[in-house]
Amino acid sequence: MKYLVVIAGLATLAGCGEPAAEPGPVATQSAVEPAEPALPAPDEAIFAEAFADACPDAETVSTSSCQSKGLGSSDFLCKYGLGEDEYLRHQATLVPGEGEWAVADPAETCAQGAD
């Protein structure tokens, strides 16, 4: 009986003496850097400047609010008020231009401001 215990112990030690297989190199994906937006989202100052460039004869923008047109679109829909108006009575679409935001349809937008 003593021999069985010794043989079982030697068999266990024999299995422990083998070196463990080293794991192979793990394939990792390189982290993708998020794309920097070409232009910052338009705020009141940016919209007022774009509107003034498109409609130099119109009243100045008193207030505005711009929202993205949705996932996948780079355009923004902006609602705005002119002069002393504190309400967002008009709307225009801003599109990215050459390093700045531009009004999508200046003729229609300026006509709205002339009302």
N, C-alpha and C positions, 0 to 999 in steps of 0.2 A: 504494500500500500504506500509505503514511503517513496517507493520508486515512481509511482504514478504522480505523486505531488511534485516531485523533482522534475520529471519529464514535462509535466504541464507548465511548470514555471520556466523551464528552458525553452519550450516552444513559444511561450509568450514573449520572452526576452529576445528570441531569434527574430520574431516579427517586428520588434521595436528597433532593432539594430539597422534596418534598412533606411537609407535617407529618403525623406519625403520628396516627391517630385516638385520641383519649383514651378510655380505658376508662370505661364508665358506672359509676354507683354500684353497689357490690356489696351485695346483700341479705344482711344478717346476722341471725341469730337471737339474740334476747336470751337471756342465760344464765338458766336457771331455778334459782332458789334452792332448795336442798334443804329440805324441810319439817322443822322442828324437832319432835322428838317431844314430845307433850304431857306425858308423864311420863318420868322417867329409868327405865332398866331396874331392876327390883327386885333388891336385894342382900340380904344377911343381915339388916341392920338394918331395911330397908323391909319385908321379909317378917315379921319378928318384930313390928313395930308393927301391921301389918295383921292378923296372927293374934291379937294381944292385943286389938285392937278388936273382932274378931269373936267371940272366945272368952275373955272376961275371967276365967272360972273355971278355965280349963285351965292346965296347967303352962307355964312360959315356954319359948320356942324356944331350944334350945341350938346347933343348927346347921341350915343350910338351903342349898339350891342351886336356883336358878330358871333355866329355859330357855324360850325363846320357843316357842309352839305351832306356829310355822311362818310362812312368807311369807304376808302378807295378814292374819294374825291379830294382834290387839293383846293377846291373852291370854298368860299365862305359866303353865307347869306348875312347881310348886315341890315339892321333896321335902325333908322336914325331920325333925328329931329333937327330942324334948321332954325337959325336965329335965336329968338327968345323962347321957342317951342321946347317944352320939356318932355313931350310925348314922342314916341317912335312911330311917326305917321308915314314914313317913306321906307323903301327898301331898295337895296342894290346888291349885286353879286361882285365880290372881289375875287380876282384870279391872280396867280403868281405871274409876275412879269420878269423883267431883266433885273433881278436883285431887289425888287420892291413889289408891293401889291399894287394892282391896277383895277379900275372899275371895268367890268366886263362889257357893258353897253353904255358908253358915256352919253350918247345922244338921248336915249330913253331916260337915263338916270338924271341928267340935267333938266329934261323936260318935267320930270316929277317935282324937282326942286323949284321950278318956275311957277307951279300952281299956286 
